[in-house]
């Protein structure tokens, strides 16, 4: 002070291990307890989800493959034991009782049909729903009818008989003219449709669709309204209709 020079007071320093000379600032107090921010990896969670989905898909595919293999093994064992065969049908007799085509092209007819059903299986019985059938000639329906439901035991033969009739069926000019001319005999077909199940001991399966088509028939049309005529029988083809979910397999 004697020289006339002013010296500012020096900043106080903290003693080692002791408290600071002055209170810490707000930034210093908050920064001392704040944790460092570490961002979470953005792709880690989706990667785990993707791996989980892949594992689920793989498990589903493996389960489906096991089920397919088990179903194939069960089908092979069933076929080896029972040797299932389709039923066989044939038309024994087709007799025209009355047949009349009017001048306006309307058909009125009455026919009698006899069909033989055979079960070639030795251990399987068939359970038939009512069988509806149509008799066709040149694409025209000349008679409709149905057979009652029945159970056919293994290795048995069942005769079926029913009337078929049409009343007021409208025909086109060419078909009506052909039916009037061909009184000696016209080609005919029989189409049958039903549902049938299989009985194995006390076990009954679900009924599936069945279509039967008989071709190669010849119908002799009578000259009068009530004259009778007969036709030879014919073999029939049988198609089964299996429905799996939304698809149909014939």
Phi and psi in degrees as GROMACS dihedral restraints (atoms count N, CA, C in turn):
[ dihedral_restraints ]
;  ai    aj    ak    al  type     phi  dphi    fc
    3     4     5     6     1   -70.4    20    10
    4     5     6     7     1   -26.9    20    10
    6     7     8     9     1   -85.4    20    10
    7     8     9    10     1    -6.0    20    10
    9    10    11    12     1    80.6    20    10
   10    11    12    13     1    18.3    20    10
   12    13    14    15     1  -105.3    20    10
   13    14    15    16     1   129.2    20    10
   15    16    17    18     1   -92.2    20    10
   16    17    18    19     1   125.8    20    10
   18    19    20    21     1  -111.5    20    10
   19    20    21    22     1   122.5    20    10
   21    22    23    24     1   -68.4    20    10
   22    23    24    25     1   150.7    20    10
   24    25    26    27     1   -65.5    20    10
   25    26    27    28     1   140.3    20    10
   27    28    29    30     1   -73.9    20    10
   28    29    30    31     1   151.7    20    10
   30    31    32    33     1   -70.2    20    10
   31    32    33    34     1   136.9    20    10
   33    34    35    36     1   -70.0    20    10
   34    35    36    37     1   143.4    20    10
   36    37    38    39     1  -110.1    20    10
   37    38    39    40     1   151.1    20    10
   39    40    41    42     1   -79.0    20    10
   40    41    42    43     1   141.8    20    10
   42    43    44    45     1   -75.5    20    10
   43    44    45    46     1   145.8    20    10
   45    46    47    48     1   -60.9    20    10
   46    47    48    49     1   126.1    20    10
   48    49    50    51     1    77.9    20    10
   49    50    51    52     1     0.1    20    10
   51    52    53    54     1  -108.2    20    10
   52    53    54    55     1   177.2    20    10
   54    55    56    57     1   -71.9    20    10
   55    56    57    58     1   157.6    20    10
   57    58    59    60     1   -66.0    20    10
   58    59    60    61     1   156.7    20    10
   60    61    62    63     1   -66.2    20    10
   61    62    63    64     1   -35.6    20    10
   63    64    65    66     1  -120.9    20    10
   64    65    66    67     1   157.6    20    10
   66    67    68    69     1   -61.5    20    10
   67    68    69    70     1   142.8    20    10
   69    70    71    72     1   -67.4    20    10
   70    71    72    73     1   152.4    20    10
   72    73    74    75     1   -72.4    20    10
   73    74    75    76     1   168.9    20    10
   75    76    77    78     1   -62.7    20    10
   76    77    78    79     1   -41.4    20    10
   78    79    80    81     1   -63.4    20    10
   79    80    81    82     1   -38.1    20    10
   81    82    83    84     1   -69.0    20    10
   82    83    84    85     1   -39.0    20    10
   84    85    86    87     1   -69.3    20    10
   85    86    87    88     1   -38.8    20    10
   87    88    89    90     1   -77.3    20    10
   88    89    90    91     1   -34.5    20    10
   90    91    92    93     1   -70.0    20    10
   91    92    93    94     1   -23.1    20    10
   93    94    95    96     1   -71.8    20    10
   94    95    96    97     1   -28.3    20    10
   96    97    98    99     1  -105.3    20    10
   97    98    99   100     1    -5.8    20    10
   99   100   101   102     1   -77.6    20    10
  100   101   102   103     1   132.2    20    10
  102   103   104   105     1   -84.2    20    10
  103   104   105   106     1   149.1    20    10
  105   106   107   108     1   -68.5    20    10
  106   107   108   109     1   134.6    20    10
  108   109   110   111     1   -78.9    20    10
  109   110   111   112     1   125.1    20    10
  111   112   113   114     1  -119.2    20    10
  112   113   114   115     1   107.9    20    10
  114   115   116   117     1   -64.6    20    10
  115   116   117   118     1   141.0    20    10
  117   118   119   120     1   -76.3    20    10
  118   119   120   121     1   133.2    20    10
  120   121   122   123     1   -56.7    20    10
  121   122   123   124     1   126.6    20    10
  123   124   125   126     1   -69.6    20    10
  124   125   126   127     1   -28.2    20    10
  126   127   128   129     1   -97.3    20    10
  127   128   129   130     1     0.5    20    10
  129   130   131   132     1   -70.7    20    10
  130   131   132   133     1   -45.1    20    10
  132   133   134   135     1   -67.0    20    10
  133   134   135   136     1   -48.5    20    10
  135   136   137   138     1   -59.7    20    10
  136   137   138   139     1   -32.0    20    10
  138   139   140   141     1   -66.4    20    10
  139   140   141   142     1   -38.7    20    10
  141   142   143   144     1   -67.1    20    10
  142   143   144   145     1   -40.7    20    10
  144   145   146   147     1   -64.3    20    10
  145   146   147   148     1   -39.6    20    10
  147   148   149   150     1   -63.6    20    10
  148   149   150   151     1   -41.2    20    10
  150   151   152   153     1   -65.0    20    10
  151   152   153   154     1   -36.4    20    10
  153   154   155   156     1   -66.0    20    10
  154   155   156   157     1   -41.8    20    10
  156   157   158   159     1   -63.2    20    10
  157   158   159   160     1   -41.3    20    10
  159   160   161   162     1   -62.8    20    10
  160   161   162   163     1   -39.5    20    10
  162   163   164   165     1   -65.0    20    10
  163   164   165   166     1   -41.6    20    10
  165   166   167   168     1   -63.7    20    10
  166   167   168   169     1   -42.9    20    10
  168   169   170   171     1   -63.2    20    10
  169   170   171   172     1   -40.6    20    10
  171   172   173   174     1   -64.8    20    10
  172   173   174   175     1   -41.1    20    10
  174   175   176   177     1   -64.5    20    10
  175   176   177   178     1   -39.4    20    10
  177   178   179   180     1   -65.5    20    10
  178   179   180   181     1   -42.6    20    10
  180   181   182   183     1   -63.8    20    10
  181   182   183   184     1   -41.8    20    10
  183   184   185   186     1   -65.4    20    10
  184   185   186   187     1   -40.1    20    10
  186   187   188   189     1   -64.7    20    10
  187   188   189   190     1   -42.1    20    10
  189   190   191   192     1   -63.4    20    10
  190   191   192   193     1   -40.6    20    10
  192   193   194   195     1   -64.2    20    10
  193   194   195   196     1   -39.6    20    10
  195   196   197   198     1   -64.4    20    10
  196   197   198   199     1   -42.0    20    10
  198   199   200   201     1   -64.3    20    10
  199   200   201   202     1   -41.1    20    10
  201   202   203   204     1   -62.8    20    10
  202   203   204   205     1   -42.8    20    10
  204   205   206   207     1   -64.0    20    10
  205   206   207   208     1   -42.7    20    10
  207   208   209   210     1   -64.5    20    10
  208   209   210   211     1   -40.6    20    10
  210   211   212   213     1   -64.1    20    10
  211   212   213   214     1   -40.4    20    10
  213   214   215   216     1   -64.7    20    10
  214   215   216   217     1   -40.6    20    10
  216   217   218   219     1   -65.3    20    10
  217   218   219   220     1   -42.2    20    10
  219   220   221   222     1   -63.7    20    10
  220   221   222   223     1   -42.2    20    10
  222   223   224   225     1   -63.6    20    10
  223   224   225   226     1   -39.9    20    10
  225   226   227   228     1   -65.0    20    10
  226   227   228   229     1   -41.1    20    10
  228   229   230   231     1   -65.1    20    10
  229   230   231   232     1   -42.3    20    10
  231   232   233   234     1   -62.1    20    10
  232   233   234   235     1   -43.9    20    10
  234   235   236   237     1   -66.2    20    10
  235   236   237   238     1   -39.0    20    10
  237   238   239   240     1   -65.9    20    10
  238   239   240   241     1   -33.0    20    10
  240   241   242   243     1   -82.8    20    10
  241   242   243   244     1   -46.7    20    10
  243   244   245   246     1  -101.7    20    10
  244   245   246   247     1   -20.7    20    10
  246   247   248   249     1    49.5    20    10
  247   248   249   250     1    61.2    20    10
  249   250   251   252     1   -66.7    20    10
  250   251   252   253     1   140.6    20    10
  252   253   254   255     1  -131.5    20    10
  253   254   255   256     1   149.7    20    10
  255   256   257   258     1   -70.0    20    10
  256   257   258   259     1   151.5    20    10
  258   259   260   261     1   -69.3    20    10
  259   260   261   262     1   161.1    20    10
  261   262   263   264     1  -121.3    20    10
  262   263   264   265     1   140.0    20    10
  264   265   266   267     1  -128.3    20    10
  265   266   267   268     1   151.5    20    10
  267   268   269   270     1  -152.4    20    10
  268   269   270   271     1   147.1    20    10
  270   271   272   273     1   -87.6    20    10
  271   272   273   274     1   116.7    20    10
  273   274   275   276     1   -79.7    20    10
  274   275   276   277     1   -49.3    20    10
  276   277   278   279     1  -147.1    20    10
  277   278   279   280     1   139.9    20    10
  279   280   281   282     1  -130.9    20    10
  280   281   282   283     1   108.2    20    10
  282   283   284   285     1  -115.6    20    10
  283   284   285   286     1   130.7    20    10
  285   286   287   288     1   -92.2    20    10
  286   287   288   289     1   118.7    20    10
  288   289   290   291     1   -88.4    20    10
  289   290   291   292     1   -46.9    20    10
  291   292   293   294     1  -147.6    20    10
  292   293   294   295     1   146.5    20    10
  294   295   296   297     1  -154.8    20    10
  295   296   297   298     1   120.1    20    10
  297   298   299   300     1  -144.0    20    10
  298   299   300   301     1   126.5    20    10
  300   301   302   303     1  -111.5    20    10
  301   302   303   304     1   116.3    20    10
  303   304   305   306     1   -74.5    20    10
  304   305   306   307     1   168.9    20    10
  306   307   308   309     1   -65.3    20    10
  307   308   309   310     1   -24.8    20    10
  309   310   311   312     1   -86.2    20    10
  310   311   312   313     1     0.7    20    10
  312   313   314   315     1    88.3    20    10
  313   314   315   316     1    22.8    20    10
  315   316   317   318     1  -102.0    20    10
  316   317   318   319     1   137.3    20    10
  318   319   320   321     1  -107.4    20    10
  319   320   321   322     1   135.3    20    10
  321   322   323   324     1  -130.1    20    10
  322   323   324   325     1   122.8    20    10
  324   325   326   327     1  -144.0    20    10
  325   326   327   328     1   161.8    20    10
  327   328   329   330     1  -145.3    20    10
  328   329   330   331     1   126.4    20    10
  330   331   332   333     1  -132.7    20    10
  331   332   333   334     1   155.8    20    10
  333   334   335   336     1  -118.2    20    10
  334   335   336   337     1   132.5    20    10
  336   337   338   339     1  -127.9    20    10
  337   338   339   340     1   139.4    20    10
  339   340   341   342     1  -122.0    20    10
  340   341   342   343     1   125.4    20    10
  342   343   344   345     1  -123.2    20    10
  343   344   345   346     1   140.9    20    10
  345   346   347   348     1  -107.9    20    10
  346   347   348   349     1   127.1    20    10
  348   349   350   351     1  -110.0    20    10
  349   350   351   352     1   130.7    20    10
  351   352   353   354     1  -121.4    20    10
  352   353   354   355     1   137.9    20    10
  354   355   356   357     1  -109.0    20    10
  355   356   357   358     1   104.8    20    10
  357   358   359   360     1   -80.8    20    10
  358   359   360   361     1    -3.1    20    10
  360   361   362   363     1   -81.3    20    10
  361   362   363   364     1   146.2    20    10
  363   364   365   366     1   -93.6    20    10
  364   365   366   367     1   -18.8    20    10
  366   367   368   369     1  -127.3    20    10
  367   368   369   370     1    -1.3    20    10
  369   370   371   372     1  -115.3    20    10
  370   371   372   373     1   136.2    20    10
  372   373   374   375     1  -108.9    20    10
  373   374   375   376     1   149.5    20    10
  375   376   377   378     1  -105.9    20    10
  376   377   378   379     1   140.3    20    10
  378   379   380   381     1  -115.2    20    10
  379   380   381   382     1   110.0    20    10
  381   382   383   384     1  -101.2    20    10
  382   383   384   385     1   135.3    20    10
  384   385   386   387     1   -76.9    20    10
  385   386   387   388     1   171.5    20    10
  387   388   389   390     1   -54.2    20    10
  388   389   390   391     1   138.8    20    10
  390   391   392   393     1  -103.0    20    10
  391   392   393   394     1   117.9    20    10
  393   394   395   396     1   -92.7    20    10
  394   395   396   397     1   145.8    20    10
  396   397   398   399     1  -143.0    20    10
  397   398   399   400     1   156.4    20    10
  399   400   401   402     1  -134.4    20    10
  400   401   402   403     1   140.4    20    10
  402   403   404   405     1  -105.8    20    10
  403   404   405   406     1   123.9    20    10
  405   406   407   408     1  -117.8    20    10
  406   407   408   409     1   148.7    20    10
  408   409   410   411     1  -143.6    20    10
  409   410   411   412     1   115.1    20    10
  411   412   413   414     1    62.0    20    10
  412   413   414   415     1    30.6    20    10
  414   415   416   417     1    85.2    20    10
  415   416   417   418     1    -8.1    20    10
  417   418   419   420     1   -95.3    20    10
  418   419   420   421     1   138.0    20    10
  420   421   422   423     1   -80.8    20    10
  421   422   423   424     1   116.6    20    10
  423   424   425   426     1  -111.5    20    10
  424   425   426   427     1     3.0    20    10
  426   427   428   429     1  -179.8    20    10
  427   428   429   430     1   134.3    20    10
  429   430   431   432     1  -126.3    20    10
  430   431   432   433     1   150.1    20    10
  432   433   434   435     1  -170.5    20    10
  433   434   435   436     1  -168.7    20    10
  435   436   437   438     1  -156.1    20    10
  436   437   438   439     1   152.1    20    10
  438   439   440   441     1  -104.1    20    10
  439   440   441   442     1   148.7    20    10
  441   442   443   444     1   -72.1    20    10
  442   443   444   445     1   158.7    20    10
  444   445   446   447     1   -65.6    20    10
  445   446   447   448     1   148.7    20    10
  447   448   449   450     1  -157.2    20    10
  448   449   450   451     1   163.1    20    10
  450   451   452   453     1  -111.1    20    10
  451   452   453   454     1   127.5    20    10
  453   454   455   456     1  -112.6    20    10
  454   455   456   457     1   115.2    20    10
  456   457   458   459     1   -70.6    20    10
  457   458   459   460     1   165.1    20    10
  459   460   461   462     1   -62.2    20    10
  460   461   462   463     1   133.7    20    10
  462   463   464   465     1    69.7    20    10
  463   464   465   466     1    17.6    20    10
  465   466   467   468     1  -104.5    20    10
  466   467   468   469     1   164.1    20    10
  468   469   470   471     1  -121.7    20    10
  469   470   471   472     1   128.5    20    10
  471   472   473   474     1  -121.7    20    10
  472   473   474   475     1   120.4    20    10
  474   475   476   477     1   -83.4    20    10
  475   476   477   478     1   139.5    20    10
  477   478   479   480     1  -124.2    20    10
  478   479   480   481     1   136.0    20    10
  480   481   482   483     1  -142.6    20    10
  481   482   483   484     1   143.5    20    10
  483   484   485   486     1  -165.3    20    10
  484   485   486   487     1   154.5    20    10
  486   487   488   489     1   -83.4    20    10
  487   488   489   490     1   155.4    20    10
  489   490   491   492     1  -131.4    20    10
  490   491   492   493     1   140.1    20    10
  492   493   494   495     1  -148.9    20    10
  493   494   495   496     1   157.2    20    10
  495   496   497   498     1  -140.5    20    10
  496   497   498   499     1   137.7    20    10
  498   499   500   501     1  -135.5    20    10
  499   500   501   502     1   117.7    20    10
  501   502   503   504     1    77.1    20    10
  502   503   504   505     1    22.5    20    10
  504   505   506   507     1   -69.0    20    10
  505   506   507   508     1   124.4    20    10
  507   508   509   510     1   -83.9    20    10
  508   509   510   511     1   128.2    20    10
  510   511   512   513     1  -114.6    20    10
  511   512   513   514     1   150.9    20    10
  513   514   515   516     1   -73.4    20    10
  514   515   516   517     1   165.2    20    10
  516   517   518   519     1   -61.5    20    10
  517   518   519   520     1   -41.2    20    10
  519   520   521   522     1   -67.3    20    10
  520   521   522   523     1   -42.2    20    10
  522   523   524   525     1   -67.1    20    10
  523   524   525   526     1   -42.8    20    10
  525   526   527   528     1   -62.9    20    10
  526   527   528   529     1   -41.7    20    10
  528   529   530   531     1   -65.5    20    10
  529   530   531   532     1   -39.0    20    10
  531   532   533   534     1   -66.0    20    10
  532   533   534   535     1   -39.2    20    10
  534   535   536   537     1   -68.8    20    10
  535   536   537   538     1   -31.5    20    10
  537   538   539   540     1   -71.5    20    10
  538   539   540   541     1   -37.0    20    10
  540   541   542   543     1   -77.5    20    10
  541   542   543   544     1   -44.2    20    10
  543   544   545   546     1   -86.7    20    10
  544   545   546   547     1    65.7    20    10
  546   547   548   549     1   -74.9    20    10
  547   548   549   550     1   -22.0    20    10
  549   550   551   552     1   -70.3    20    10
  550   551   552   553     1   -28.6    20    10
  552   553   554   555     1   164.7    20    10
  553   554   555   556     1   135.1    20    10
  555   556   557   558     1  -125.5    20    10
  556   557   558   559     1   147.9    20    10
  558   559   560   561     1   -67.0    20    10
  559   560   561   562     1   146.7    20    10
  561   562   563   564     1  -141.4    20    10
  562   563   564   565     1   155.2    20    10
  564   565   566   567     1  -134.5    20    10
  565   566   567   568     1   152.5    20    10
  567   568   569   570     1  -124.1    20    10
  568   569   570   571     1   125.8    20    10
  570   571   572   573     1  -115.2    20    10
  571   572   573   574     1   127.2    20    10
  573   574   575   576     1  -122.3    20    10
  574   575   576   577     1   148.4    20    10
  576   577   578   579     1  -144.3    20    10
  577   578   579   580     1   136.3    20    10
  579   580   581   582     1  -160.8    20    10
  580   581   582   583     1  -176.6    20    10
  582   583   584   585     1  -126.3    20    10
  583   584   585   586     1   139.4    20    10
  585   586   587   588     1  -138.9    20    10
  586   587   588   589     1   145.7    20    10
  588   589   590   591     1  -119.5    20    10
  589   590   591   592     1   170.3    20    10
  591   592   593   594     1  -114.4    20    10
  592   593   594   595     1   139.1    20    10
  594   595   596   597     1  -116.1    20    10
  595   596   597   598     1   122.6    20    10
  597   598   599   600     1  -121.2    20    10
  598   599   600   601     1    99.0    20    10
  600   601   602   603     1    64.7    20    10
  601   602   603   604     1  -120.5    20    10
  603   604   605   606     1   -95.2    20    10
  604   605   606   607     1     3.1    20    10
  606   607   608   609     1   -96.6    20    10
  607   608   609   610     1   132.8    20    10
  609   610   611   612     1  -120.7    20    10
  610   611   612   613     1   131.7    20    10
  612   613   614   615     1   -89.0    20    10
  613   614   615   616     1   167.5    20    10
  615   616   617   618     1   -69.2    20    10
  616   617   618   619     1   142.1    20    10
  618   619   620   621     1   -73.4    20    10
  619   620   621   622     1   140.6    20    10
  621   622   623   624     1  -121.8    20    10
  622   623   624   625     1   159.6    20    10
  624   625   626   627     1   -70.7    20    10
  625   626   627   628     1   146.4    20    10
  627   628   629   630     1  -140.9    20    10
  628   629   630   631     1   131.7    20    10
  630   631   632   633     1  -121.3    20    10
  631   632   633   634     1   135.1    20    10
  633   634   635   636     1  -124.1    20    10
  634   635   636   637     1   131.6    20    10
  636   637   638   639     1  -128.4    20    10
  637   638   639   640     1   124.8    20    10
  639   640   641   642     1  -114.5    20    10
  640   641   642   643     1   122.4    20    10
  642   643   644   645     1  -121.3    20    10
  643   644   645   646     1   176.2    20    10
  645   646   647   648     1    78.1    20    10
  646   647   648   649     1    20.6    20    10
  648   649   650   651     1   -93.3    20    10
  649   650   651   652     1   154.4    20    10
  651   652   653   654     1  -132.2    20    10
  652   653   654   655     1   123.4    20    10
  654   655   656   657     1  -107.2    20    10
  655   656   657   658     1   123.7    20    10
  657   658   659   660     1   -89.6    20    10
  658   659   660   661     1   114.2    20    10
  660   661   662   663     1   -82.3    20    10
  661   662   663   664     1   136.9    20    10
  663   664   665   666     1   -73.9    20    10
  664   665   666   667     1   151.8    20    10
  666   667   668   669     1   -74.6    20    10
  667   668   669   670     1   -35.3    20    10
  669   670   671   672     1  -100.9    20    10
  670   671   672   673     1   174.1    20    10
  672   673   674   675     1   -70.1    20    10
  673   674   675   676     1   -27.4    20    10
  675   676   677   678     1  -121.4    20    10
  676   677   678   679     1    20.2    20    10
  678   679   680   681     1   -78.8    20    10
  679   680   681   682     1   152.8    20    10
  681   682   683   684     1  -112.0    20    10
  682   683   684   685     1   147.4    20    10
  684   685   686   687     1  -144.9    20    10
  685   686   687   688     1   158.3    20    10
  687   688   689   690     1  -128.9    20    10
  688   689   690   691     1   158.6    20    10
  690   691   692   693     1  -133.4    20    10
  691   692   693   694     1   152.6    20    10
  693   694   695   696     1   -69.4    20    10
  694   695   696   697     1   159.9    20    10
  696   697   698   699     1   -78.7    20    10
  697   698   699   700     1   172.9    20    10
  699   700   701   702     1  -151.3    20    10
  700   701   702   703     1   152.2    20    10
  702   703   704   705     1   -79.8    20    10
  703   704   705   706     1   159.5    20    10
  705   706   707   708     1  -127.8    20    10
  706   707   708   709     1   151.6    20    10
  708   709   710   711     1  -102.1    20    10
  709   710   711   712     1   139.9    20    10
  711   712   713   714     1  -115.2    20    10
  712   713   714   715     1   129.1    20    10
  714   715   716   717     1  -122.7    20    10
  715   716   717   718     1   131.1    20    10
  717   718   719   720     1   -97.4    20    10
  718   719   720   721     1   142.5    20    10
  720   721   722   723     1  -115.0    20    10
  721   722   723   724     1   104.9    20    10
  723   724   725   726     1   -97.1    20    10
  724   725   726   727     1   130.4    20    10
  726   727   728   729     1  -111.8    20    10
  727   728   729   730     1   116.5    20    10
  729   730   731   732     1  -115.1    20    10
  730   731   732   733     1   108.6    20    10
  732   733   734   735     1    56.7    20    10
  733   734   735   736     1  -105.9    20    10
  735   736   737   738     1  -107.7    20    10
  736   737   738   739     1     2.3    20    10
  738   739   740   741     1  -106.6    20    10
  739   740   741   742     1   146.1    20    10
  741   742   743   744     1  -115.8    20    10
  742   743   744   745     1   133.9    20    10
  744   745   746   747     1  -118.9    20    10
  745   746   747   748     1   126.7    20    10
